């Protein structure tokens, strides 16, 4: 976590670490999925992996380590993909980063009626007030959640908004990956 500000809890720190990592890859990237594992447990149960991740020195005690998963299949809707996930017990939580277009609340009254999903997406993409946003949402097995939002036009670590309920629908979809 080189430039990541210190956060109060391990989940927020993990969200900000993921946001910083993905930010370094640039924009216009596909969604990325991460498993969140207890760092101390990882170090004791998987020492070779901990060494590979640079965790052998004792850093991160009591924290969460994000481990990027395989790419999300292109062309598969995100909700359908998430419905196929089952995490092993060693995974304490998961996180997802995704880029989307967003409109300010003032634009809600301008949305034309009766648009299908494709037409609505085109309308939003063509709207002059649209904003590109990267969302990083993380959840733990116990339902704890956190997220970070970064606007493309304010692409700076000091301009990242964090909060538990910024993207509730995505947080709920990620929580569902832990349901039996």
N, C-alpha and C positions, 0 to 999 in steps of 0.2 A: 504494500500500500504506500507507494512513494509519495504521491501528492494528495492522497485521500485524507480529508480531515478526520480527526478522531471523533467517533460517535459514542453515544452513551451505552448502546447495547450491541451485542455481537451480530444480530440480524441487520441492524442499520449499517454496521461496519462492512458486512458482507455485501449488502446492496451497493454501497458506495464503491467498494473495491471492484465489483463487477461493472458498474457504470464507468469507472475509470479505465478498466481494461478494454471494454467495448468502444469507448470513446477513442482510444488509441488506434483502433482499427479503421476509423473513419465512418462516414455516413453511407447510406444506401446499401446496407448489409441485410442479409436474411436474419430472421429471429434466431436467438441462441438460447439453449437450455443448459442449466447448471444444476448439479446435485450439490447440496450443502451437507457437509459432514462435520462432526465434532472434531476439532483439530487435535485435541489430546488423545482421543480414541484412535484417530487415524495414525498418529505418531506411534502409539503402542501396538496397534494391530497390523499396520501396514508400513513398517519402517522404511522399506525400499521406496515405496510411493511417496512417503513423507520427505525422504531425501531428494527424490526427483522434483518435488514441488518446492524445495528449499525450506522445509519446515523442521529439519533435524536439529536446529540450534535452540529449540525451546520457544521460539517466537510463536505467537498465536495461542498460547495456553488459554483455555476457556473460551476460545472463539470458534468460528465456523470457517471452514475452508471450502470455497467454491471449486467444483470440478466440472469443467465443460464437458457436455455430452456430445454424442454424434450429431451431425447436422439434422435439422428437421426436414423431412422429405418435401421437396419442392412440389408445389401444386396441390398439396393436401391441406385442406382447411385446418387452421390451428386448433379449433375446438375438437375436431375429429382426431387429430394427432394426440392431443392431451388425454383424450378418453382412452387411448391405448396404453398409457403409461402405468406401470406398477413398480414402485420403488422397493428395494430390499431394506431390511430393518436397519442396516448401518447408515442409511441416508436420513438425516435429521430434518431436512427440508429441501426445497427446490426454488429455483429462480429462473425467470425468463426475461430476455430483453427483446423488444420488438419496436420497430419504427412505424409511426402512423401519422396521418394528417389530422389536424384538429382545428376546430373553429372556435372563435370566442363566443361566450354566451349570447352576445348581442345578435349573432347570426342565426340563432335558433328560429326566430320569427320569419326568417327569409327562406327557409327550406320549402321547396315546392312540395305539394301534396302528391300522394300516389306514385312515388318513385320506387322502382325496384332497387335491389341492393347495388347492382352495377351502375344504374343511372345516378343513384345517390352518391356513390364513390366518385363518379366523374364530376358531379356538381361540386362536391367538396374540393376535389383536386383543382378545379377551375376557379374556385372562389378567391377573390383578391385578398381576403383576410386570413387565409389558411396559414397554419403554422406546422412545420415539421417537428415532431417530437419523438424522442427515444424514451421508452418506458422500461424500467427495470423493476420487476415485481418479484418479491420473495415471500414464501410462506414456510412455516415450520409445521411439523406433524400436529402440534397442539393447537393449531389455528392462528398463532401469532403471525402477523404479516407486516410488511414494510415495502416501500417503493421509492423510486427516484425518477424524477422527470427532468429531461434536459431538452431545451428548445434548440433547434439547429442555429437559429439566429443569435443565440446567446450561449454558444458552445464553449463553456468555461466551467472548471470544477467549482468555482465560487457561485455559479448561477444554477446549481442543481437544487431542485425542490424535493424534499423528502417528506414522507408521511405514511401512516398506516392505511389510510382510506382514499388514496389518490386514484387508484384504478381498481375499484371493488369487484367488478365483473371478472377481470383477469385473475385477481387474487382468489376468488371463489373457484374458478376453473382449475387453478393450480392446487388448491386445497383438496379438490375432488380426486386428484391423483393419489392421495393417501388414504382414501376411503376403501374399505374392504368390499 
